[in-house]
Each structure stands twice: as C-alpha cells, then as structure tokens.
C-alpha cells in the first residue's frame, strides 16, 4: 500500500513533539536489545527539546528503562510500554511498575509457543508481553493467532496489538494516546500544538490524540496512514534537522532582552 499523503510541513515554534522510536527515529533491528541511538541523533533531539523548553517526549512500546539505555545519557520525557508508564519533563514517574502477575499464564503459554518455533522469542516487559517473529516470518500467522487465543481468558481489560513482525499483549486502558493526553495537561506541553510521528498500527491512538488537539500526525513508511508522510527514519531525521535549523534561526533573530533599570 503506497502512502500518498504529503511530506509534513515544519512544526511551528510553539509545537510540542511526540516521537515513536523503532521504525520512526531508528531502523528496526533483528534483535531489539541491540538498538542504540547514535550521538548525532541524541544531540539533534536534545537541541530541539531545549529550544522547545523541554516539550519533546519519546512515546514507545519499549520500557522507559530500555529507552534510557538506547539514548544514554540523554533522558527526556517519555512514555513507555504503549502508555502504561510515563516520565514527565520534570522526571516524575507515573504508572504501575513491576511484573503484572495477571499475565503469568500468558507468559507460560508464550514461552511454550516459542520453544517449538526457532527464531521466535518472547520479550517480557513486565506489564506487557511481546511475541517477536522477525527472524522467522513463516510463523507470523500462527503467532498472531496464538496471541489472540492466549489473550482471550484475560477479557476486555487486556488487548492485543499488532506491530511490525511482533504481536503484543497489554492492558487496554493505557495507550500511546492516553499518554499524550496526560502530557498535554502539564507543562511544558500544555497550550502547545502537538505533533506525533509514528510508523505502525500501534501509533494510531497517538495520531488520534494529537489531531483532537488540532495538531499534526505524521506516518513513517507504509504500515499506517496519517495526515502527513515520511518515507523512512532517514527522512524523519532530515525533517527534524530542518526544524532544528529553523528554531535556531528564529532564536538568532529574536531581539536580545535588556535588563530592566532599577
């Protein structure tokens, strides 16, 4: 499916940015644990965050702890596990932590599934479970069906998310959209025009959230649709670099403030 939506315009200086990570800022890796952000990307994002007074957050299916490893030593505002956990711009943590014991039966069943299917593996995120099959695409249909069967006894309080070569089980109340709405109720995100950039079906809640605030949604690749489109993470980075340059030029053009006379 070819995405015919246009390239996004540069955000306004009063924007706030919400950015997915895998497939959006960084290319997918065969093993999720091996992903790291290069220094140039860290410096770019850190500079944009500073120019936006901190109004930039990573919004990912990964845990916040894993995001901190990927982007170390930079530690921005972040939402992890598809909105289950959240760190505000001041560093305050929100959401339940530790393993969800209600998922124990699903854990056991998913471990049994992967044991008989080489190169599939279970990523236990504590409060969510991700079944990966990027190394064994022949098991995709079976893996997605198995996850739904395993999730069924948990009822409506949990749901299944389909992603790129992965299927996840998580609580249904928290999404990337709920995390974004929570950010938008607090400084420095409040009263800014939100922009969300994501690449997968799991990002649709984020698109809906920013569009409800008259913001801008940007899809990366062709797995999901949004108001605007970037072809791949390299195009996203080039777009962010142009935005950073625009912020710098606006700051340089601003008249210097003179100290008030006393």
Secondary structure by P-SEA (a helix, b strand, c coil): ccccccccccccccbbbbbbccccccccccccccccccaaaaaaaaaaaaaacccbbbbccccaaaaaaaacccccccccccccccccccccccccccccccaaaaaaaaaaaaaacccccccccccbbbbbccccccaaaaaaaaaaaaaccccccbbbbbcccccccccccccaaaaaaaaaacccccccbbbbbbccccaaaaaaaaaaacbbbbbccccccccbbbccaaaaaaaaaaaaaaaaaaaaaccccccccc
